[in-house]
Amino acid sequence: MTAAEACPEPERVCVVGLGLIGGSIVRALRSKGFRGTIDAVVADDDEARQARELRLVDEPFTDIAEAVAKATLVVVAVPIGSMASVFASMADALPADAVVTDTGSTKLSVIREAQTHFGDRIGRFVPGHPISGTERSGLDAGFAELFERRRVILTPTPETDRDALSRVVALWRAVGAQVSEMDGAHHDEVLAATSHLPHLLAYTLVDTLARMAERTEIFEYAAGGFADFTRIASSSPSLWGDIVTANHDAILPVLDRYIGDLEAVRAAIADGDRDTLTTTFTRAKTARDGFAAGKA
């Protein structure tokens, strides 16, 4: 599907933040033949120059209020910790009928900030989260194919306007994504288990090994399994610190359950209980194989 087919009415899109997600959105729109205007909020003049040289946007801005003043659709693609300040900066400058969406990895915290800053215009805000990414960050990290056949979860609230929702759905379909809807609280619980916990485990394992006396030899002889499991520990520490802090209510129960299961595995190792270990590993393999088959 081309962008023109997904978005039959040309939008003036403003993407706030040209990191991995924001940069991939504008690249994907360009590659799909988007007929509207694409503006962006960039970090500084150097990033503005780079965005122009790469022909990513029609106009880059360093001032948020100025950037959104003529927008019909605003995509806030900044880290969770920056959402509140961005919403505050744009609230008074938004056109009355403009739609705002976000790409944050947690939803209840973002919805609360949107309610605080957008007030009675909260109906024009559509919370969203693309389930795609890499461990890279920055303007150079983006690529047009990031969202192809990848899921985007929208978490509209009871106040969300149906027209606003349909326009955000059209945007994500325009870049090749598969869109689904979910309650915000349920989203945070699901992502705590499937994304936030794995990042916690990867960071903690690498940190543990890095602080061992034999760390040089450990990393020298690390094999492919270590690289695969710990790849996401190369993600932005600041970004993930914000995510884990924002979603702590949903993360703590699944983390406690994991710690309990890990203690059970430790006990089995200490007791030489091969049967329990084999049962655990077999159950995990079956689940992982089923997941992989569904992704094939």
C-alpha positions as a Markdown table, in Angstrom:
| # | Residue | x | y | z |
|---|---|---|---|---|
| 1 | Met | 0.0 | 0.0 | 0.0 |
| 2 | Thr | 1.3 | 3.4 | -0.9 |
| 3 | Ala | 1.2 | 6.4 | 1.4 |
| 4 | Ala | -1.3 | 8.1 | -1.0 |
| 5 | Glu | -3.6 | 5.1 | -0.7 |
| 6 | Ala | -3.3 | 4.9 | 3.1 |
| 7 | Cys | -3.6 | 8.7 | 3.5 |
| 8 | Pro | -5.9 | 9.9 | 0.7 |
| 9 | Glu | -6.1 | 13.4 | 2.2 |
| 10 | Pro | -2.7 | 15.0 | 2.3 |
| 11 | Glu | -1.5 | 15.7 | 5.8 |
| 12 | Arg | 1.0 | 18.2 | 7.1 |
| 13 | Val | 2.9 | 15.9 | 9.4 |
| 14 | Cys | 5.3 | 17.2 | 12.0 |
| 15 | Val | 7.6 | 14.6 | 13.6 |
| 16 | Val | 9.0 | 15.7 | 16.9 |
| 17 | Gly | 12.4 | 13.9 | 17.2 |
| 18 | Leu | 14.4 | 12.4 | 14.4 |
| 19 | Gly | 15.9 | 9.4 | 16.3 |
| 20 | Leu | 15.5 | 5.8 | 15.2 |
| 21 | Ile | 11.7 | 5.9 | 15.3 |
| 22 | Gly | 11.0 | 9.4 | 14.1 |
| 23 | Gly | 13.8 | 9.2 | 11.5 |
| 24 | Ser | 12.3 | 5.9 | 10.2 |
| 25 | Ile | 8.8 | 7.4 | 10.0 |
| 26 | Val | 9.9 | 10.2 | 7.7 |
| 27 | Arg | 12.1 | 7.9 | 5.6 |
| 28 | Ala | 9.2 | 5.4 | 5.2 |
| 29 | Leu | 6.8 | 8.2 | 4.2 |
| 30 | Arg | 9.2 | 9.4 | 1.6 |
| 31 | Ser | 9.8 | 6.0 | 0.2 |
| 32 | Lys | 6.0 | 5.3 | 0.0 |
| 33 | Gly | 5.3 | 8.4 | -2.0 |
| 34 | Phe | 3.6 | 10.5 | 0.7 |
| 35 | Arg | 1.9 | 13.5 | -0.9 |
| 36 | Gly | 1.7 | 15.8 | 2.1 |
| 37 | Thr | 4.3 | 18.0 | 3.8 |
| 38 | Ile | 6.7 | 16.6 | 6.4 |
| 39 | Asp | 8.2 | 18.9 | 9.0 |
| 40 | Ala | 10.3 | 17.9 | 12.0 |
| 41 | Val | 11.6 | 19.1 | 15.3 |
| 42 | Val | 15.4 | 18.6 | 15.5 |
| 43 | Ala | 17.8 | 18.9 | 18.4 |
| 44 | Asp | 20.0 | 21.7 | 17.0 |
| 45 | Asp | 21.2 | 23.5 | 13.8 |
| 46 | Asp | 23.6 | 20.7 | 13.0 |
| 47 | Glu | 20.8 | 18.1 | 12.9 |
| 48 | Ala | 18.7 | 20.5 | 10.9 |
| 49 | Arg | 21.5 | 20.8 | 8.3 |
| 50 | Gln | 21.8 | 17.0 | 8.2 |
| 51 | Ala | 18.0 | 16.5 | 7.8 |
| 52 | Arg | 18.1 | 19.0 | 4.8 |
| 53 | Glu | 21.1 | 17.3 | 3.2 |
| 54 | Leu | 19.4 | 13.9 | 3.5 |
| 55 | Arg | 16.1 | 15.4 | 2.1 |
| 56 | Leu | 14.2 | 13.8 | 5.0 |
| 57 | Val | 11.9 | 16.7 | 5.7 |
| 58 | Asp | 10.4 | 19.8 | 4.0 |
| 59 | Glu | 11.4 | 22.0 | 6.9 |
| 60 | Pro | 13.3 | 21.3 | 10.1 |
| 61 | Phe | 12.6 | 23.4 | 13.3 |
| 62 | Thr | 14.4 | 23.7 | 16.6 |
| 63 | Asp | 11.4 | 25.4 | 18.2 |
| 64 | Ile | 8.5 | 23.0 | 19.0 |
| 65 | Ala | 5.7 | 25.6 | 19.1 |
| 66 | Glu | 6.7 | 27.0 | 15.7 |
| 67 | Ala | 7.0 | 23.5 | 14.2 |
| 68 | Val | 3.5 | 22.4 | 15.2 |
| 69 | Ala | 1.7 | 25.7 | 14.5 |
| 70 | Lys | 0.6 | 24.6 | 11.0 |
| 71 | Ala | 0.5 | 20.8 | 11.5 |
| 72 | Thr | -2.5 | 18.6 | 10.9 |
| 73 | Leu | -0.8 | 15.6 | 12.5 |
| 74 | Val | 1.9 | 15.6 | 15.0 |
| 75 | Val | 4.0 | 12.5 | 15.9 |
| 76 | Val | 5.9 | 12.8 | 19.2 |
| 77 | Ala | 8.9 | 10.4 | 18.8 |
| 78 | Val | 10.9 | 11.4 | 21.9 |
| 79 | Pro | 12.0 | 9.4 | 24.9 |
| 80 | Ile | 9.5 | 8.8 | 27.7 |
| 81 | Gly | 11.3 | 11.2 | 30.0 |
| 82 | Ser | 10.9 | 14.0 | 27.5 |
| 83 | Met | 7.1 | 13.6 | 26.8 |
| 84 | Ala | 5.9 | 16.0 | 29.4 |
| 85 | Ser | 8.1 | 18.9 | 28.4 |
| 86 | Val | 7.3 | 18.4 | 24.7 |
| 87 | Phe | 3.5 | 18.3 | 25.4 |
| 88 | Ala | 3.8 | 21.4 | 27.5 |
| 89 | Ser | 5.8 | 23.2 | 24.7 |
| 90 | Met | 3.3 | 22.4 | 22.0 |
| 91 | Ala | -0.1 | 22.6 | 23.8 |
| 92 | Asp | -0.9 | 26.3 | 23.2 |
| 93 | Ala | 0.5 | 26.3 | 19.6 |
| 94 | Leu | -1.5 | 23.4 | 18.2 |
| 95 | Pro | -4.2 | 24.2 | 15.6 |
| 96 | Ala | -7.6 | 23.4 | 16.9 |
| 97 | Asp | -8.2 | 20.3 | 14.7 |
| 98 | Ala | -4.6 | 18.9 | 14.8 |
| 99 | Val | -4.2 | 15.3 | 15.8 |
| 100 | Val | -1.3 | 14.3 | 18.1 |
| 101 | Thr | 0.1 | 10.8 | 18.6 |
| 102 | Asp | 3.2 | 9.4 | 20.3 |
| 103 | Thr | 5.6 | 6.4 | 20.0 |
| 104 | Gly | 6.3 | 5.9 | 23.7 |
| 105 | Ser | 7.1 | 2.4 | 25.1 |
| 106 | Thr | 4.7 | 2.9 | 28.0 |
| 107 | Lys | 1.2 | 4.2 | 27.7 |
| 108 | Leu | -0.4 | 5.0 | 31.0 |
| 109 | Ser | 2.4 | 7.5 | 32.0 |
| 110 | Val | 2.1 | 9.2 | 28.6 |
| 111 | Ile | -1.7 | 9.4 | 28.7 |
| 112 | Arg | -1.5 | 11.1 | 32.1 |
| 113 | Glu | 0.9 | 13.7 | 30.8 |
| 114 | Ala | -1.3 | 14.3 | 27.7 |
| 115 | Gln | -4.4 | 14.7 | 30.0 |
| 116 | Thr | -2.4 | 17.3 | 32.1 |
| 117 | His | -1.2 | 19.4 | 29.2 |
| 118 | Phe | -3.9 | 19.0 | 26.5 |
| 119 | Gly | -6.9 | 19.4 | 28.8 |
| 120 | Asp | -10.2 | 19.4 | 27.0 |
| 121 | Arg | -8.4 | 18.7 | 23.7 |
| 122 | Ile | -7.4 | 15.2 | 24.9 |
| 123 | Gly | -9.8 | 13.7 | 22.4 |
| 124 | Arg | -7.4 | 14.7 | 19.6 |
| 125 | Phe | -4.6 | 12.7 | 21.2 |
| 126 | Val | -4.1 | 9.0 | 20.1 |
| 127 | Pro | -1.5 | 7.1 | 22.2 |
| 128 | Gly | 0.6 | 4.7 | 20.2 |
| 129 | His | 3.6 | 2.4 | 20.3 |
| 130 | Pro | 5.4 | 0.8 | 17.3 |
| 131 | Ile | 6.7 | -2.6 | 18.3 |
| 132 | Ser | 9.9 | -2.3 | 16.3 |
| 133 | Gly | 13.3 | -1.0 | 16.8 |
| 134 | Thr | 17.0 | -1.7 | 17.1 |
| 135 | Glu | 19.7 | -1.0 | 19.7 |
| 136 | Arg | 20.8 | 2.0 | 17.7 |
| 137 | Ser | 19.8 | 5.6 | 18.2 |
| 138 | Gly | 20.1 | 9.0 | 16.6 |
| 139 | Leu | 19.2 | 10.4 | 13.2 |
| 140 | Asp | 21.5 | 8.0 | 11.3 |
| 141 | Ala | 19.8 | 5.0 | 12.9 |
| 142 | Gly | 16.5 | 5.3 | 11.0 |
| 143 | Phe | 15.6 | 3.3 | 7.9 |
| 144 | Ala | 12.5 | 3.2 | 5.7 |
| 145 | Glu | 11.7 | -0.5 | 6.3 |
| 146 | Leu | 11.6 | -0.5 | 10.1 |
| 147 | Phe | 7.8 | -0.8 | 10.3 |
| 148 | Glu | 7.2 | -3.1 | 7.4 |
| 149 | Arg | 4.8 | -5.9 | 8.6 |
| 150 | Arg | 5.5 | -4.9 | 12.2 |
| 151 | Arg | 2.8 | -4.3 | 14.8 |
| 152 | Val | 1.8 | -0.9 | 16.1 |
| 153 | Ile | -0.4 | -0.8 | 19.1 |
| 154 | Leu | -2.7 | 2.1 | 19.6 |
| 155 | Thr | -4.3 | 2.6 | 23.0 |
| 156 | Pro | -7.2 | 5.1 | 22.6 |
| 157 | Thr | -8.9 | 6.3 | 25.7 |
| 158 | Pro | -12.7 | 6.8 | 26.1 |
| 159 | Glu | -12.2 | 10.4 | 25.1 |
| 160 | Thr | -10.3 | 9.7 | 21.8 |
| 161 | Asp | -12.0 | 11.1 | 18.8 |
| 162 | Arg | -12.8 | 8.5 | 16.1 |
| 163 | Asp | -11.6 | 10.8 | 13.3 |
| 164 | Ala | -8.3 | 11.3 | 15.1 |
| 165 | Leu | -7.9 | 7.6 | 15.6 |
| 166 | Ser | -8.6 | 6.8 | 11.9 |
| 167 | Arg | -6.0 | 9.4 | 10.8 |
| 168 | Val | -3.3 | 7.8 | 13.0 |
| 169 | Val | -4.2 | 4.4 | 11.8 |
| 170 | Ala | -3.8 | 5.6 | 8.2 |
| 171 | Leu | -0.4 | 7.1 | 9.0 |
| 172 | Trp | 0.9 | 3.8 | 10.4 |
| 173 | Arg | -0.5 | 1.8 | 7.5 |
| 174 | Ala | 1.1 | 4.2 | 5.1 |
| 175 | Val | 4.5 | 3.2 | 6.5 |
| 176 | Gly | 3.7 | -0.6 | 6.2 |
| 177 | Ala | 2.7 | -1.3 | 9.8 |
| 178 | Gln | 0.0 | -3.6 | 11.1 |
| 179 | Val | -2.2 | -1.7 | 13.5 |
| 180 | Ser | -4.1 | -3.1 | 16.5 |
| 181 | Glu | -5.8 | -1.6 | 19.5 |
| 182 | Met | -5.3 | -2.3 | 23.2 |
| 183 | Asp | -6.2 | -0.9 | 26.6 |
| 184 | Gly | -3.3 | 1.3 | 27.9 |
| 185 | Ala | -3.0 | -0.6 | 31.2 |
| 186 | His | -3.0 | -4.0 | 29.4 |
| 187 | His | -0.4 | -2.7 | 27.0 |
| 188 | Asp | 1.9 | -1.7 | 29.8 |
| 189 | Glu | 1.5 | -5.2 | 31.4 |
| 190 | Val | 2.3 | -7.0 | 28.1 |
| 191 | Leu | 5.3 | -4.9 | 27.3 |
| 192 | Ala | 6.6 | -5.2 | 30.8 |
| 193 | Ala | 6.9 | -9.0 | 30.2 |
| 194 | Thr | 7.9 | -9.1 | 26.6 |
| 195 | Ser | 10.2 | -6.0 | 26.2 |
| 196 | His | 11.0 | -4.3 | 29.5 |
| 197 | Leu | 12.0 | -7.4 | 31.4 |
| 198 | Pro | 14.3 | -8.7 | 28.7 |
| 199 | His | 16.1 | -5.4 | 28.6 |
| 200 | Leu | 16.5 | -5.5 | 32.4 |
| 201 | Leu | 17.9 | -9.1 | 32.1 |
| 202 | Ala | 20.4 | -8.2 | 29.4 |
| 203 | Tyr | 21.6 | -5.1 | 31.1 |
| 204 | Thr | 22.0 | -6.8 | 34.4 |
| 205 | Leu | 23.8 | -9.9 | 33.0 |
| 206 | Val | 26.4 | -7.8 | 31.1 |
| 207 | Asp | 26.9 | -5.6 | 34.2 |
| 208 | Thr | 27.4 | -8.6 | 36.4 |
| 209 | Leu | 29.9 | -10.1 | 34.1 |
| 210 | Ala | 31.7 | -6.8 | 33.5 |
| 211 | Arg | 32.3 | -6.4 | 37.3 |
| 212 | Met | 33.8 | -9.9 | 37.7 |
| 213 | Ala | 37.5 | -10.2 | 38.1 |
| 214 | Glu | 37.8 | -12.4 | 35.1 |
| 215 | Arg | 35.8 | -10.0 | 32.8 |
| 216 | Thr | 38.5 | -9.7 | 30.1 |
| 217 | Glu | 38.6 | -13.4 | 29.6 |
| 218 | Ile | 34.9 | -13.8 | 29.8 |
| 219 | Phe | 34.2 | -11.4 | 27.0 |
| 220 | Glu | 37.1 | -12.7 | 25.0 |
| 221 | Tyr | 35.6 | -16.2 | 24.9 |
| 222 | Ala | 31.9 | -15.2 | 24.7 |
| 223 | Ala | 30.1 | -17.0 | 21.8 |
| 224 | Gly | 27.2 | -16.2 | 19.6 |
| 225 | Gly | 24.6 | -17.0 | 22.3 |
| 226 | Phe | 26.0 | -14.3 | 24.5 |
| 227 | Ala | 25.9 | -11.8 | 21.7 |
| 228 | Asp | 22.3 | -12.7 | 20.8 |
| 229 | Phe | 21.0 | -12.6 | 24.3 |
| 230 | Thr | 22.8 | -9.3 | 25.2 |
| 231 | Arg | 22.4 | -7.3 | 22.0 |
| 232 | Ile | 19.7 | -5.1 | 23.5 |
| 233 | Ala | 22.1 | -4.1 | 26.3 |
| 234 | Ser | 23.6 | -1.8 | 23.7 |
| 235 | Ser | 20.4 | 0.3 | 23.7 |
| 236 | Ser | 20.4 | 3.8 | 25.2 |
| 237 | Pro | 20.8 | 3.5 | 29.0 |
| 238 | Ser | 19.0 | 6.8 | 29.6 |
| 239 | Leu | 16.0 | 5.9 | 27.4 |
| 240 | Trp | 15.6 | 2.6 | 29.2 |
| 241 | Gly | 16.1 | 4.1 | 32.6 |
| 242 | Asp | 13.1 | 6.3 | 31.8 |
| 243 | Ile | 11.0 | 3.4 | 30.5 |
| 244 | Val | 11.6 | 1.2 | 33.5 |
| 245 | Thr | 10.9 | 4.0 | 35.9 |
| 246 | Ala | 7.7 | 5.0 | 34.1 |
| 247 | Asn | 6.4 | 1.4 | 34.0 |
| 248 | His | 7.5 | 0.2 | 37.4 |
| 249 | Asp | 4.0 | -0.8 | 38.5 |
| 250 | Ala | 3.7 | -3.3 | 35.7 |
| 251 | Ile | 7.4 | -4.4 | 35.7 |
| 252 | Leu | 7.7 | -5.3 | 39.4 |
| 253 | Pro | 5.2 | -8.2 | 39.4 |
| 254 | Val | 6.7 | -9.9 | 36.3 |
| 255 | Leu | 10.2 | -9.3 | 37.7 |
| 256 | Asp | 9.3 | -10.9 | 41.0 |
| 257 | Arg | 7.9 | -13.9 | 39.2 |
| 258 | Tyr | 11.0 | -14.3 | 37.2 |
| 259 | Ile | 13.2 | -14.0 | 40.3 |
| 260 | Gly | 11.1 | -16.7 | 41.9 |
| 261 | Asp | 11.5 | -19.0 | 38.9 |
| 262 | Leu | 15.2 | -18.3 | 38.8 |
| 263 | Glu | 15.5 | -19.3 | 42.5 |
| 264 | Ala | 13.7 | -22.5 | 41.7 |
| 265 | Val | 16.3 | -23.2 | 38.9 |
| 266 | Arg | 19.1 | -22.4 | 41.3 |
| 267 | Ala | 17.7 | -24.9 | 43.8 |
| 268 | Ala | 17.5 | -27.6 | 41.1 |
| 269 | Ile | 21.1 | -27.0 | 40.2 |
| 270 | Ala | 22.2 | -27.1 | 43.8 |
| 271 | Asp | 20.3 | -30.4 | 44.4 |
| 272 | Gly | 21.5 | -31.9 | 41.1 |
| 273 | Asp | 17.8 | -32.2 | 40.1 |
| 274 | Arg | 18.3 | -32.9 | 36.4 |
| 275 | Asp | 14.6 | -33.8 | 35.8 |
| 276 | Thr | 13.4 | -30.3 | 37.0 |
| 277 | Leu | 16.0 | -28.6 | 34.8 |
| 278 | Thr | 15.1 | -30.7 | 31.8 |
| 279 | Thr | 11.4 | -30.1 | 32.3 |
| 280 | Thr | 12.0 | -26.3 | 32.6 |
| 281 | Phe | 14.3 | -26.2 | 29.5 |
| 282 | Thr | 11.8 | -28.4 | 27.5 |
| 283 | Arg | 8.9 | -26.2 | 28.4 |
| 284 | Ala | 10.9 | -23.1 | 27.4 |
| 285 | Lys | 12.0 | -24.6 | 24.1 |
| 286 | Thr | 8.5 | -25.6 | 23.2 |
| 287 | Ala | 7.2 | -22.1 | 23.9 |
| 288 | Arg | 10.1 | -20.4 | 22.1 |
| 289 | Asp | 9.8 | -22.7 | 19.0 |
| 290 | Gly | 6.1 | -21.9 | 18.9 |
| 291 | Phe | 6.8 | -18.2 | 19.0 |
| 292 | Ala | 9.5 | -18.5 | 16.3 |
| 293 | Ala | 7.1 | -20.5 | 14.0 |
| 294 | Gly | 4.5 | -17.9 | 14.4 |
| 295 | Lys | 7.0 | -15.2 | 13.3 |
| 296 | Ala | 8.2 | -17.2 | 10.2 |
